[in-house]
Amino acid sequence: MASPKASKEDQVQALFTKLAPLIKGQQHKKAVRTIDSILKLQPGDQDAVKCKVAVLLEGSSFQEALEYINALPANSFQFEQAYALYRLNRLQDSLQILAQNMPDTPAKSLLEAQLQHRLGNYTAAIATYNKLVQQHKVKSLEVGTNVVAAYVSGGRAHEVPAVMDALALKASDGFEIAFNQACADVAVGKLDAAEQQLLLAQRLGRETLYEDDVPEEEVEAELAPLTSQLAYVASRLGRSEEASTSYQDLLTKHQAEENVLAVVQNNLLALQSGTQSHQKRFAGEALKKFEGLMDSERPGLLLPGLEARLSEHQKQALHTNHALLLLLTSNSKACQLKLDLLKIRYLGSAALALVEASLLVKDGSLAAADKLLTGLQSDRPVISLQAVLMRAQMAVTNDDQAQAINILDSITDEEVRHKPAVLATQLALQEQQPNLAGAISTVQEGLTWWQNSMTADETEKSTAQSWLQQQIVQLQLKAGDRQSASQAFQKLQSLDRTSAASAKMLGQLARASAQGNPQQALALQSNLPPLPKLTGVNLDDLEAKVAGSRASRGVSKKRPSEADLANGAVREKKKRKRKPKLPKNFDPENPGPKPDPERWLPKWQRSDFKKKRNRRREKASLSEKLLHVLLLHTMYSCIPAWAQLLVSVITYARWLDSFRTTGCPATFGPVRADCCFVQSTRALYHLKLFRLFGRLSSFWF
C-alpha cells in the first residue's frame, strides 16, 4: 500500500498531467479549477502559482489576476502585475510598477513603450523602441509596426521611410505595416500614395484572414479601420459622396469595433457639416449623437471602451467637437463647463483655445478673445493660421481694416502669407481704405516671392503669377498709371497670352489708353482676338424656334409675286373683317335702354329669380296647423270656461288683424299665457301624445 505522502504527490502529478491539455485547448476556467485543486493538495507550489497567473492573464481575467497577484508576497510577478494594470487601462499605475527595481528585459521595454504611446508620450515611446531594437536586438514585424505607429503619432511621419529601411521593413510584409505606412503618407500629404497603400493593406488583410479561416463578418470587422481610412482619404481628395457612402455603410452594418465606429461617426458629421443649409438643426442632431459617446457618470470622459481604445489625439478631437457643437447650439454654459474640464486634461491645447475664443466672441468679449488668440502658440500651422484669421475677422467686424491688414502681415509662414487667398483678402481691405499704393506693393511682393519659390509646382506657380500680374494691371489702371499698366500687361501676355482674362485686360487697357494715347489704343485694339463666328447655324431655324415669331406661327414673310402666281402659286386670301350684325330698325344714335347685363346668365343665377313653391312644405305646414289646433283643444279642456273665452277672443282678434293687413290668417301658434301650462296629469298626458303625433305627422297627414 502506498504511503499518504506518495499518494499525495501522485495526485498532484496526475493533476498537472490533466492541466497540460486544458491549457493547450484554451479551456481556462477548467484549468483554473485544476490549479486550485493542486494548490489545495500542495499550497504554495511555485509551478502551480505561475500557471494560475499565466492562465488568468491568457483568459483575459485581468481583474482576478491582479487581485491574486496582490495577495501574493510583495515584489513577486511585478511584470505580470504591470501588464494586468495596462489591460485594465490603469496606465499610470502600470508605469509606476515598471519604474521599480525590475530587470531590464525586452518584455519590460516593449510594455513600457506601449504605455508611453498610449499616454501620448510619443518621444519617450520612440526612445524606448530604439533601445529595444538597438540594445535587445529585437526586430520582429510586430515591434516594427509599433515603431512606425509611434513615429506617425509623434508627428515624425517624414522619418518613416528611413525607419522602415533601418528595420528592413516593407509594406508587403503585412497589412498592419502597410496601414501604418499609409497613415504616414496621409500625415505628410501624399494622399494618392496613401490610397494605394491602403488598397494594398486591404488586399493583404483579406488574404491573411481568409487563410486563417476567419468568418466573413469578422474579416470585415478586422478591416474596418482600413475602410474608414480609405473614406477619409477619399474625402481629402474631393470625393465627398464616396466617403459619405463608405462611412454610412460602416455605421449601418455595425461590423466594426466601438472605437472605430466612434471615429467614423465623427468623420461623417464633420463631412456633412459643410453641406447643411440649416446649420443649427444639424448641430442639434449631431449633438445628440455625440452625447451617446460621453460618459454621463464621469463628466469630461468618454465611454469606458472608448477611453481604453482611442488615442489621446482622437479623444481630444472628439471632446473638442463636442464642445464646438455645444457652442453652435447656443449652450454657452454647458460649453464653458466642458472647456473648463478639458483645459485641465489637455493643458495648452490650441484647438480648445479656438473654441474658447469663439465662445468669448459670441458673448461679446472681443478684447478677451483677441488677447487669448494673440498668446496662442501651436506646433500645428493650421491652428496658428486659424487663430490669425479669426483675429483678422474680429478686426473687420469692428470696422478696423488697418488692424486686419497688420494681423495678416504677421503670418510667419511665408508660403501661407503669400497664398493668393490671403493676398486677395489684403487687397480687398486695402482698396476699402483706399490704399492703392499699399495694394500694389503687397501684390509686387507676392509676385516676387512666387517667382523665387522653389517649393511650389509649376502649375500652381504659373497660375499664381498670372493672377498677381492681372491684379497689378488693374491696380495701376485704377491709379491712372497707363504706362506702368501697359508694361505690366506685356509681362502678363508673356505668362498667359491666350486666356480670357488676358483678352479682357487688353480691352480695359485699350479703353484707358484711348483718352491720352489714341495711337496706342488702336494698336492694342488690333491685338484683340476676333469674335467667334457662328458656323453651321441656320438663322431661319433659329427664328422658327423663337416663341411668338412669324416663323413659329407659320406665317410667311412675303406674299407670292406675279411670277410665282404664274407658276401655280396660290395667293392666300385675306380674312375680311365683317361688321357686327345689329337688330332690325336699330338706330345707333338712339340705342334705347341698355340691355340687361344678366341676360347671358342662367335664370337660376339672376337676381330676380324666384324659387318654385314647395308643395311638400305646404303639406307639412298644414299638418303643423292641425297639431296646433289639437294642442289648443287639449289646453282648453284643462282650463276654466272664462279662460277659454278669453283665449278664443284673443285668437279671433289676432286672426282678424292678420286678415285685414295681409289678406290671409296668421299661423296658429301656442298661446303665451301662464294659464295654458296647468300642471296636471291630464295635461302632461296630452303633451306626451302631442310629441308622439309630432313625430308621426308626416305620415298621418
Stockholm file with secondary structure:
# STOCKHOLM 1.0

chainA/1-701         MASPKASKEDQVQALFTKLAPLIKGQQHKKAVRTIDSILKLQPGDQDAVKCKVAVLLEGSSFQEALEYINALPANSFQFEQAYALYRLNRLQDSLQILAQNMPDTPAKSLLEAQLQHRLGNYTAAIATYNKLVQQHKVKSLEVGTNVVAAYVSGGRAHEVPAVMDALALKASDGFEIAFNQACADVAVGKLDAAEQQLLLAQRLGRETLYEDDVPEEEVEAELAPLTSQLAYVASRLGRSEEASTSYQDLLTKHQAEENVLAVVQNNLLALQSGTQSHQKRFAGEALKKFEGLMDSERPGLLLPGLEARLSEHQKQALHTNHALLLLLTSNSKACQLKLDLLKIRYLGSAALALVEASLLVKDGSLAAADKLLTGLQSDRPVISLQAVLMRAQMAVTNDDQAQAINILDSITDEEVRHKPAVLATQLALQEQQPNLAGAISTVQEGLTWWQNSMTADETEKSTAQSWLQQQIVQLQLKAGDRQSASQAFQKLQSLDRTSAASAKMLGQLARASAQGNPQQALALQSNLPPLPKLTGVNLDDLEAKVAGSRASRGVSKKRPSEADLANGAVREKKKRKRKPKLPKNFDPENPGPKPDPERWLPKWQRSDFKKKRNRRREKASLSEKLLHVLLLHTMYSCIPAWAQLLVSVITYARWLDSFRTTGCPATFGPVRADCCFVQSTRALYHLKLFRLFGRLSSFWF
#=GR chainA/1-701 SS CCCHHHHHHHHHHHHHHHHHHHHHTTCHHHHHHHHHHHHHHSTTCHHHHHHHHHHHHHTTCHHHHHHHHHHSCTTSSHHHHHHHHHHTTCHHHHHHHHTSSCCCCHHHHHHHHHHHHHTTCHHHHHHHHHHHHHTSCCCCHHHHHHHHHHHHHTTCGGGHHHHHHHTTCCGGGCHHHHHHHHHHHHHTTCHHHHHHHHHHHHHHHHHHHHHTTCCHHHHHHHTHHHHHHHHHHHHHTTCHHHHHHHHHHHHHHTCSCHHHHHHHHHHHHHHHHTTCSCHHHHHHHHHHHHHTTBCSSSTTCBCHHHHHHSCHHHHHHHHHHHHHHHHHTTCHHHHHHHHHHHHHHSTTCHHHHHHHHHHHHHTTCHHHHHHHHHTCCCSCHHHHHHHHHHHHHHHHHTTCHHHHHHHHHTCCCHHHHTSHHHHHHHHHHHHHTTCHHHHHHHHHHHHHHHHHCSSSCHHHHHHHHHHHHHHHHHHHHHHTCHHHHHHHHHHHHHHCSSSHHHHHHHHHHHHHHHHHCHHHHHHHHHTSCCCCCCCSCCHHHHHHHSTTSTTTTTCCSSCCCHHHHHTTCCCCCCCCCCCCCCCTTCCSSSCCSCCCTTTTSCGGGSTTCCCCCCHHHHHHHHHHHHHHHHHHHHHHTTSCHHHHHHHHHHHHHHHHHHHHHHSSCCCCCCCCCGGGCCCCHHHHHHHHHHHHHHHHHHHHC
#=GC SS_cons         CCCHHHHHHHHHHHHHHHHHHHHHTTCHHHHHHHHHHHHHHSTTCHHHHHHHHHHHHHTTCHHHHHHHHHHSCTTSSHHHHHHHHHHTTCHHHHHHHHTSSCCCCHHHHHHHHHHHHHTTCHHHHHHHHHHHHHTSCCCCHHHHHHHHHHHHHTTCGGGHHHHHHHTTCCGGGCHHHHHHHHHHHHHTTCHHHHHHHHHHHHHHHHHHHHHTTCCHHHHHHHTHHHHHHHHHHHHHTTCHHHHHHHHHHHHHHTCSCHHHHHHHHHHHHHHHHTTCSCHHHHHHHHHHHHHTTBCSSSTTCBCHHHHHHSCHHHHHHHHHHHHHHHHHTTCHHHHHHHHHHHHHHSTTCHHHHHHHHHHHHHTTCHHHHHHHHHTCCCSCHHHHHHHHHHHHHHHHHTTCHHHHHHHHHTCCCHHHHTSHHHHHHHHHHHHHTTCHHHHHHHHHHHHHHHHHCSSSCHHHHHHHHHHHHHHHHHHHHHHTCHHHHHHHHHHHHHHCSSSHHHHHHHHHHHHHHHHHCHHHHHHHHHTSCCCCCCCSCCHHHHHHHSTTSTTTTTCCSSCCCHHHHHTTCCCCCCCCCCCCCCCTTCCSSSCCSCCCTTTTSCGGGSTTCCCCCCHHHHHHHHHHHHHHHHHHHHHHTTSCHHHHHHHHHHHHHHHHHHHHHHSSCCCCCCCCCGGGCCCCHHHHHHHHHHHHHHHHHHHHC
//
